[in-house]
Amino acid sequence: MTAAPARASTIHGVFERVRREDRIALIPYLMAGYPTPDRALELIGAASREADLIEIGVPFSDPVADGRSIQHAAQVSLHNGFRLRPFLDALAASPPACPALLMSYVNPMLAYGRDRLLADLAALRIAGLIVPDLPLEETDDWRAAAVAHGLFLVHLVAPTSPDERIQAAADATDAFLYAVSLAGTTGARPELDPGLPVFLRRIRRLTDKPLAVGFGLSSPDHVRALRGLADGVIVGSRIIEAVRAGESALDLIRVLRDATGN
């Protein structure tokens, strides 16, 4: 068995703390380089002071798991000339206040150089990676490389995942399991899928790993509805939409955080 990476203990500590506080973890998603490089860093810094964890997306031209809002943010960031190395340098100069996750696809990571990227992330306050298009069957080598740098991989499971796949993803996860709330891509929805509680209870029967829910979450009511069913919530498209519309993303994050507990 591969040993859990050192930074996983930081994530475990987050989930242990929120349990003691009788709430669930808030994990906002922001796109690197959007709406501008400087503004993105400001948003990441401000959000990290309100959040329990933060997910930072790396823009990619073919984001298969992402809906329109996040695709738009990625396109703007790339159009603005986003490059991962300068972004990481800037992040090192102004690190997030809470543990961070980097969300990327395989191709940008390979273009950067996987081991080089893992080494660079290890020097930052980055706790792990979310890689939606990395097949679970091909993760052993990636996981070993991540562990060697003190990082971990977060695996995604969906309502369409059979129990065997959920169990395998849980066994390969060192910190928490990412439960996709619905079949399809990201994007804010007005209502949660009515089958979501059944899906989350099915996961609970298979693993006691911390469980964070993402895709489609957009309101404080959604956050409140998941208390008792999940350990964390990931909100991305709604925050990106707020940035695009000129709303206060920070105010939105605070409202969502208020909904994580009593």
C-alpha positions as CSV (number, residue, x, y, z in Angstrom):
1,M,0.0,0.0,0.0
2,T,1.2,3.5,-0.8
3,A,1.8,5.7,2.2
4,A,-0.4,8.7,2.6
5,P,1.4,12.0,1.8
6,A,2.4,14.4,4.5
7,R,0.0,17.1,3.3
8,A,-2.9,14.8,3.5
9,S,-2.7,15.3,7.3
10,T,-3.4,19.0,6.7
11,I,-6.6,18.1,4.8
12,H,-7.6,15.6,7.4
13,G,-7.1,18.4,10.0
14,V,-9.5,20.6,8.1
15,F,-12.3,18.0,8.1
16,E,-11.7,17.1,11.7
17,R,-11.9,20.8,12.6
18,V,-15.2,21.4,10.8
19,R,-16.7,18.3,12.4
20,R,-15.8,19.7,15.8
21,E,-17.4,23.0,14.8
22,D,-20.6,21.0,13.6
23,R,-20.4,22.2,10.1
24,I,-19.1,21.2,6.7
25,A,-16.1,22.5,4.8
26,L,-16.5,25.2,2.2
27,I,-14.2,24.7,-0.9
28,P,-14.6,27.6,-3.4
29,Y,-13.2,27.2,-6.9
30,L,-11.5,30.0,-8.7
31,M,-9.8,30.1,-12.1
32,A,-6.1,31.0,-12.3
33,G,-5.7,34.1,-14.5
34,Y,-9.4,35.1,-14.5
35,P,-10.6,37.7,-15.0
36,T,-7.0,39.0,-15.1
37,P,-3.8,37.6,-13.6
38,D,-3.6,40.2,-10.8
39,R,-7.3,40.1,-10.0
40,A,-7.2,36.3,-9.9
41,L,-4.5,36.4,-7.2
42,E,-6.5,38.9,-5.2
43,L,-9.6,36.7,-5.4
44,I,-7.6,33.6,-4.4
45,G,-6.1,35.4,-1.4
46,A,-9.4,36.8,-0.2
47,A,-11.3,33.6,-0.7
48,S,-8.7,31.6,1.1
49,R,-9.2,33.7,4.2
50,E,-12.9,32.8,4.3
51,A,-12.7,29.2,3.1
52,D,-11.6,25.9,4.6
53,L,-9.9,24.7,1.4
54,I,-9.6,26.3,-2.0
55,E,-9.6,24.8,-5.5
56,I,-7.6,26.6,-8.1
57,G,-8.4,25.7,-11.8
58,V,-5.7,25.7,-14.4
59,P,-7.1,27.0,-17.7
60,F,-7.2,24.5,-20.6
61,S,-8.5,24.7,-24.1
62,D,-10.5,21.4,-23.9
63,P,-12.0,21.2,-20.3
64,V,-14.2,18.1,-20.7
65,A,-15.6,18.2,-17.2
66,D,-16.4,21.9,-17.2
67,G,-19.6,23.7,-18.2
68,R,-20.0,27.1,-19.9
69,S,-19.1,29.4,-17.0
70,I,-15.8,27.7,-16.3
71,Q,-15.0,27.2,-20.0
72,H,-15.5,31.0,-20.5
73,A,-13.2,31.7,-17.6
74,A,-10.5,29.4,-19.1
75,Q,-10.8,31.0,-22.5
76,V,-10.4,34.5,-21.1
77,S,-7.4,33.4,-19.0
78,L,-5.7,31.8,-22.0
79,H,-6.6,34.8,-24.2
80,N,-4.8,37.0,-21.7
81,G,-1.7,34.9,-22.1
82,F,-1.9,32.7,-19.0
83,R,1.2,30.6,-18.3
84,L,1.4,28.3,-15.4
85,R,5.0,29.0,-14.3
86,P,4.5,32.8,-13.8
87,F,1.3,32.0,-12.0
88,L,3.0,29.7,-9.6
89,D,5.8,32.2,-9.0
90,A,3.2,34.8,-8.2
91,L,1.3,32.4,-5.9
92,A,4.6,31.6,-4.1
93,A,5.0,35.3,-3.4
94,S,1.4,35.6,-2.0
95,P,0.3,32.1,-0.9
96,P,-3.3,31.2,0.0
97,A,-4.2,31.4,3.7
98,C,-5.7,27.9,3.6
99,P,-4.7,24.6,2.0
100,A,-5.1,24.7,-1.7
101,L,-5.9,22.1,-4.4
102,L,-4.8,22.5,-8.0
103,M,-7.4,21.3,-10.6
104,S,-5.8,20.5,-13.9
105,Y,-6.2,18.2,-16.9
106,V,-3.5,15.7,-18.0
107,N,-2.3,17.5,-21.1
108,P,-1.3,20.8,-19.4
109,M,0.5,18.8,-16.7
110,L,2.4,16.7,-19.2
111,A,3.3,19.9,-21.2
112,Y,4.7,21.5,-18.0
113,G,6.4,18.2,-17.0
114,R,4.7,16.1,-14.4
115,D,7.5,15.6,-12.0
116,R,8.6,19.3,-12.4
117,L,5.1,20.4,-11.6
118,L,4.8,18.2,-8.6
119,A,8.2,19.5,-7.3
120,D,7.1,23.1,-7.8
121,L,3.7,22.5,-6.1
122,A,5.5,20.9,-3.2
123,A,7.3,24.2,-2.6
124,L,3.9,26.0,-2.4
125,R,0.9,25.7,-0.1
126,I,-0.6,23.2,-2.5
127,A,-2.0,20.1,-0.8
128,G,-3.0,18.0,-3.9
129,L,-4.4,17.7,-7.4
130,I,-7.8,17.1,-8.9
131,V,-7.3,15.6,-12.4
132,P,-10.8,14.8,-13.9
133,D,-9.5,13.2,-17.1
134,L,-6.9,10.9,-15.4
135,P,-8.4,7.4,-15.5
136,L,-8.6,5.7,-12.2
137,E,-6.9,2.6,-13.7
138,E,-3.9,4.7,-14.6
139,T,-3.3,6.5,-11.4
140,D,-0.9,4.2,-9.6
141,D,2.2,5.8,-11.1
142,W,0.8,9.3,-10.7
143,R,-0.2,8.7,-7.1
144,A,3.3,7.3,-6.3
145,A,4.9,10.4,-7.8
146,A,2.5,12.7,-6.0
147,V,3.2,11.0,-2.6
148,A,6.9,11.3,-3.2
149,H,6.4,15.1,-3.3
150,G,4.1,15.1,-0.3
151,L,1.0,15.7,-2.4
152,F,-2.1,13.6,-3.1
153,L,-4.7,13.0,-5.8
154,V,-8.4,13.6,-5.4
155,H,-10.6,11.1,-7.3
156,L,-14.1,11.9,-8.6
157,V,-17.1,9.6,-8.5
158,A,-20.4,10.2,-10.1
159,P,-24.0,8.9,-9.7
160,T,-23.4,6.6,-12.6
161,S,-20.3,5.0,-10.9
162,P,-20.9,1.4,-9.9
163,D,-20.1,0.4,-6.3
164,E,-16.8,-1.3,-7.4
165,R,-15.5,1.9,-8.9
166,I,-16.5,4.0,-5.9
167,Q,-14.7,1.6,-3.6
168,A,-11.6,1.6,-5.8
169,A,-11.6,5.4,-5.9
170,A,-12.0,5.6,-2.1
171,D,-9.2,3.1,-1.6
172,A,-6.9,5.2,-3.9
173,T,-7.8,8.5,-2.1
174,D,-5.5,9.7,0.6
175,A,-7.6,12.7,1.8
176,F,-11.2,13.0,0.5
177,L,-13.4,11.8,-2.2
178,Y,-15.0,14.2,-4.7
179,A,-18.6,13.3,-5.3
180,V,-20.0,14.7,-8.6
181,S,-23.6,15.7,-7.8
182,L,-25.0,14.9,-11.2
183,A,-24.1,13.3,-14.6
184,G,-22.7,15.9,-16.9
185,T,-20.4,19.0,-16.7
186,T,-20.1,21.7,-14.1
187,G,-22.5,24.6,-14.0
188,A,-24.8,26.3,-11.4
189,R,-28.2,24.7,-11.1
190,P,-31.3,26.1,-9.4
191,E,-32.0,22.8,-7.6
192,L,-30.0,19.8,-6.4
193,D,-30.5,16.5,-8.1
194,P,-33.3,14.8,-6.1
195,G,-31.3,11.5,-6.3
196,L,-28.2,13.1,-4.7
197,P,-29.0,12.0,-1.1
198,V,-29.4,8.4,-2.2
199,F,-26.0,8.6,-4.1
200,L,-24.2,10.1,-1.1
201,R,-25.6,7.4,1.3
202,R,-24.4,4.8,-1.2
203,I,-20.9,6.2,-1.0
204,R,-21.1,6.3,2.8
205,R,-21.9,2.6,2.9
206,L,-18.7,1.9,1.0
207,T,-16.1,4.3,2.7
208,D,-15.6,6.5,5.7
209,K,-13.2,8.8,3.8
210,P,-14.3,12.5,3.9
211,L,-16.7,13.3,1.2
212,A,-17.0,16.6,-0.7
213,V,-19.7,17.4,-3.2
214,G,-19.3,19.5,-6.3
215,F,-21.0,20.3,-9.7
216,G,-24.2,22.3,-9.7
217,L,-24.1,23.8,-6.2
218,S,-25.0,27.4,-6.3
219,S,-26.8,28.6,-3.2
220,P,-26.8,28.6,0.6
221,D,-29.8,26.3,0.5
222,H,-27.8,23.8,-1.4
223,V,-25.0,24.0,1.2
224,R,-27.5,23.6,4.1
225,A,-29.2,20.6,2.4
226,L,-25.9,18.7,2.3
227,R,-25.1,19.1,6.0
228,G,-25.3,15.6,7.5
229,L,-24.8,14.0,4.0
230,A,-21.3,15.3,3.1
231,D,-18.2,16.7,4.8
232,G,-17.6,19.5,2.3
233,V,-19.1,21.4,-0.6
234,I,-17.3,22.7,-3.7
235,V,-18.8,25.7,-5.4
236,G,-17.3,26.9,-8.7
237,S,-19.5,28.0,-11.5
238,R,-21.6,30.3,-9.3
239,I,-18.5,32.1,-8.1
240,I,-17.1,32.4,-11.6
241,E,-20.5,33.8,-12.7
242,A,-20.4,36.4,-9.9
243,V,-16.9,37.5,-11.0
244,R,-18.1,37.8,-14.6
245,A,-21.2,39.8,-13.6
246,G,-19.3,42.2,-11.4
247,E,-20.9,40.9,-8.2
248,S,-18.8,40.6,-5.0
249,A,-17.5,37.0,-5.1
250,L,-16.2,37.5,-1.6
251,D,-19.6,38.4,-0.3
252,L,-21.0,35.3,-2.0
253,I,-18.3,33.1,-0.4
254,R,-19.1,34.5,3.0
255,V,-22.8,33.8,2.5
256,L,-22.0,30.3,1.5
257,R,-19.7,29.8,4.5
258,D,-22.5,31.0,6.8
259,A,-24.6,28.2,5.5
260,T,-22.0,25.5,6.4
261,G,-23.1,25.4,10.0
262,N,-25.5,26.7,12.6
